[in-house]
């Protein structure tokens, strides 16, 4: 109960003790909310990693394609120079 009061912004407020049933219910609720929050955070983190991986793969593919195009251009330039020399 003190934790809940601190989360709500009440500092130093006197809290009367809860009975065992109410304390167990409040603890279960707090644990459930923490679990949902943790799973949600984990899902967000995994989605971020997935998106970052996709972006990295896309960038690598574009760099590879650009490299192939540069090599093709250089080859064509060499062939053009050879043809001009003939």
C-alpha positions in Angstrom: 0.0 0.0 0.0 2.9 2.3 0.7 4.3 1.7 -2.7 0.9 2.5 -4.3 0.6 5.7 -2.3 4.2 6.7 -3.4 3.3 6.0 -7.0 0.2 8.2 -6.7 2.4 11.0 -5.3 1.5 10.9 -1.6 4.8 11.2 0.4 5.0 10.5 4.1 1.2 9.9 4.4 0.3 7.5 7.2 -1.1 4.3 5.9 -3.1 1.9 8.1 -2.2 -1.7 7.8 -4.2 -3.8 5.4 -5.7 -7.2 6.3 -4.1 -10.2 4.7 -6.8 -10.7 2.0 -6.6 -7.0 0.9 -2.8 -7.1 0.9 -2.8 -10.3 -1.2 -5.3 -8.9 -3.7 -3.3 -5.6 -4.0 0.0 -7.5 -4.4 -1.5 -9.7 -7.1 -2.9 -6.7 -8.9 0.5 -5.0 -8.7 2.3 -8.1 -9.9 -0.2 -8.5 -12.8 0.3 -4.9 -13.9 4.1 -5.2 -13.7 3.9 -8.4 -15.8 1.8 -6.7 -18.5 4.1 -3.7 -18.5 7.1 -5.9 -18.8 5.7 -7.9 -21.6 4.7 -4.7 -23.4 8.1 -3.3 -23.0 9.7 -6.5 -24.3 7.5 -6.5 -27.3 8.5 -2.9 -28.1 12.2 -3.7 -27.7 11.9 -6.8 -30.0 10.0 -4.8 -32.6 12.7 -2.1 -32.5 15.4 -4.8 -33.0 13.4 -6.3 -35.9 13.0 -2.9 -37.6 16.7 -2.1 -37.1 17.7 -5.4 -38.6 15.4 -4.8 -41.6 16.9 -1.3 -42.1 20.4 -2.7 -41.9 19.7 -5.4 -44.4 18.0 -2.9 -46.8 21.1 -0.7 -46.5 23.5 -3.6 -47.2 21.4 -4.6 -50.2 21.5 -1.0 -51.6 25.3 -0.8 -51.1 25.8 -4.1 -52.8 23.6 -3.0 -55.8 25.5 0.3 -56.0 28.8 -1.6 -56.0 27.6 -3.8 -58.8 26.5 -0.8 -60.8 29.8 0.9 -60.3 31.7 -2.2 -61.4 29.5 -2.4 -64.5 30.1 1.2 -65.3 33.9 0.8 -64.9 33.8 -2.2 -67.2 31.8 -0.3 -69.8 34.2 2.6 -69.6 37.2 0.3 -70.2 35.4 -1.4 -73.1 34.6 2.1 -74.5 38.3 3.1 -74.2 39.3 -0.1 -75.9 36.9 0.5 -78.8 38.2 4.1 -79.1 41.8 2.9 -79.2 41.0 0.5 -82.1 
